[in-house]
Amino acid sequence: MIPLILVILFITLGMFFLGFFLLEKLKGYCLKETLIKSVASLFFIAVATVSLVTKSSTNLPLFVLFGLICGLVGDVLLELKYVKRDYERHFTYAGFIAFMVGHIFYMSGLMMEFYHGESILYIILPIVIGILMSVGNLVLEKPMKFNFGEYRLVVFIYGCFLFSFAALVVSLNILNGFSSTTLFVLLGAALFFVISDLILSGTYFAVGKDRPIDLILNAVTYYVAQYLIAFSLFFL
C-alpha cells in the first residue's frame, strides 16, 4: 500500500512541476524554467526508484531507472541549448545522445525481462522496422516541410532507437500474449514517446510549428510517456 501511495504522490508532484514549467516556458527560455523541468523529471525517477526498491527480484527496474536518468540529462541539455545559444549545436547533439542511451537501457531491460530464447524474429523484426521507420522519417522531411540540416544523421540514428523501442514493445506484447500489464502500460508509453518526438521535430526543424500549443503538447506527451514507463514497473 505504501509504495502505491508514494507512486501517486510522486506523479502528482511531477505533474504540478510540469504545469509550473510550462507557465515559465511560455514566458521565454531561461535557466529558471530549465531547473523547474529538472525537478519535474526527478519525480519520474523517484517513481522508478520506488519500484527498484520493492521489485528487487528483477533487473528491469534498474535498467529503466538508468534510462530515466538519461532522460533527465537529455531534458536539461535540450533546454540549455536555448539558454546558451553559443553552444546550441553541442547541447543538441548531447541531448540526442542522452536519449539514445536511454532507449538502449529500456530495450536491454525489456529483452532481459520478457524474451527467453523464443524466435529471434521477435527481436530482429522490431529493429528492422525501427530502421525502416527512421528512413521513412527522412524521406518525409520535405513533404512535412522539415529541414533537418546538419542534424540529419543524428535524427536518423535517434529515430532508429525511438521507433525500434516502440516496435519492440509491440513485439514483446505479442510474444507474451498481451498478458503482462507492465508491457501493456509500456505500449501506451511508447506511443506517447513517438508522438512527443514527432511534435518536437516540428518545433526544432520546421517553421511555424513552435507555437505555445506545440510546446505544451510536446511537454505533456513526453512526461506522460516517461511517467508511464516508470509506473509500468509497479505491475511487475
N, C-alpha and C positions, 0 to 999 in steps of 0.2 A: 504493500500500500504506500509506504513512504517513498520508494523510488518513483512511482507514478505521480505522486504529489509534487516531487521535485521536478520531474519532467514537465508537468503542466506549468509550474511556476517559472521555470527557465524559458519555456516557449512564450509565455505571457510577457515576461520581461523583455525577451528578444523582440517581440512584435511592438512593444512600447518604444524601444530604442530605434526600431526600424522607422516608425512614424516620425520620431524626433529627427532622425537622419534625413528623411525626405523633406521635412519642413526646412531644414538648413540647406539641403542640396538645391532646392528650388530658388533659394536666395542667391546662390552662387557657390563656386568651388573655393574651399578654404581648408586649412588644417583642422579646424574645429569639426567640420562635418566628416572628415576622414576618421577622426578619433571616435566620433559617435558611431560610425559604421563599424569600426573595430569592436566596440562594445557589443553591438547587435550580433556580430559574428562570434564573439566569445561565448554567447549563450547557446548557439548550436553545438559548440564544442563541449559546453557543460552538459547538455543533454546526452551526448555520446559518452561522456565520462561516467555518467550515472550507469549506463549500460555496461561500460567496460568493467566497473566495479561489481555489478550484480550478475553479469554473464561471463564469468571468468572461465567457463568450461569451453569457450570457443574463441578463436583468434580474430573473427570478423570485426568485433568492436574496436580492436587495436588498429586494424587496417583502416577502418572508417574514420577513427579519430585522427590518424595521420593525414588522411585525405582532407578532412575538415580543417585541420591546421593549415594545410596548403591553401585551402580556400580562403582562410583568414589572411594569409600572407598575400595571396592574389588580390583580395579586396583592397588591401592597403596600397599595394603597388599601383593598381589601376586608378585609384583615386589620386595618388600623388602625382600622376602624370599631368593632371590638371592644375595641381598646386605648384609644381616645379616644372614650368614649361620648358626650361633649358634642357631638362633630362627626360622629356616626354617619350622619346624613342626608347630609351633604356628601360624606363618603368613599364612601357607597353610590352616589350619583349619579356621582361622579367615576370610580369603578371601572367602572360600566356603560359610561360614555362611552369609557374607555380600551379596553375590549374591543370596543366597536362600531367604533372607529377601526382596531383590529387586524384585524377581519374585512373592513373596506374595503380594507386593504392586501392581504390574502390574495386577495380576489376580483379586485382590479385586476390583480395579478400573474398570476393564473391565466388571466384573459381575454387578457392581452397575450401569454402564452406558448402557449396552446393553442387560441385562437379566431382564425381567419384569414379572416374575411369570409364564413363559411358562413351558413346561415339564421339570422337574428337571433332566431328562436324558441329557439335553444339558450341564449340569454342571458335573454330576456324570461320564458320559462316558469319557470325556477328562481326568479326574483324574485317572480313571481306566486304560485308555490307557497309560497315563504317567507312572504309576507304572509298567505296563507290559513292556513298552519300556526300563525302567531303569533296570528291571530284565534281559531283553534281553542283555542289555549292559554288565552286569556282566557275563552272560553266554558266551558272545563272547570274554571275557577277554583273554583267552589263544589262541583261533583261530586268534585273532587280534594281538597276541604277546605283550599284555599289561601285566603289573604287578602292580595292584593297592595297593598291600601290606596292610599296616596298614590303608590306606585311603579308603579301600573297602566300609565301612559303609557310610562314608560321601559322597563318589562318588555316592552310590546308592540313598541316600536321596536327594542329589542335583539333580541327574538325574530325580527323580520323579517330582520335581518342574519345571525343564527345559522342559521336554517333556510334562508335563501337561499344561504348559503355551502355548506351540506350538499347542497342541491339542485343547485347549480352544479357541484360536484364530480361528482355523478352524471351530469349533462348532458354535461359535457366528456368523461367516460369513454365515454359512448355515442357522442359525436361522433367520438372518436378510436378507436373500436372496442375499447376496453379494452386497447389496445396499449402504453400508457405505464405503466411501473412507478411513476413518480412519482405519477400520478393515482390509480393503484390503492392505493398506500400512503395517499394523502390521503383516499381513501374510508373507510378504517379510522379515520383521524384525525377526520374529520367525525362519524362515528358515535359515537366516544368523547366528542367535544366535546358533542354533543347529550345523551348520557346523563349526562355530568357536570353540565351546566347544569340538567337536569331534577331531578337529586338536589339540586343547590344551591337550586333553587326551594323544595324541601321544607324544607331547613334554614333558609331565610330567612323563608318565608311560610306555613309550616304549623306546627301544634302537634304535638310528639312525634316529629318527623322530624329531630331534630338529635342522634340517638344516636351513640355512638362509631363504630358500623358505617357510619352515613350519612356522617360526616365523613371516614372512611377511604376509602370508595368514591368520594366526590366528589373527593378529592385525587388518588387513584390514576388514575381515569379521565381527569381533567383533564391530569395530567402525561403519561400515555400519549398523549393527543391532541397535546399540544404537541411532545413528542419525535418522534412520527411525522411531524408537519408539518416539523420541522427535518430529520429523517432522509430524508424523501422527496426532498429536493434532491440527495442523494448520487447518485440514479439519473438525473439529467438528462444 
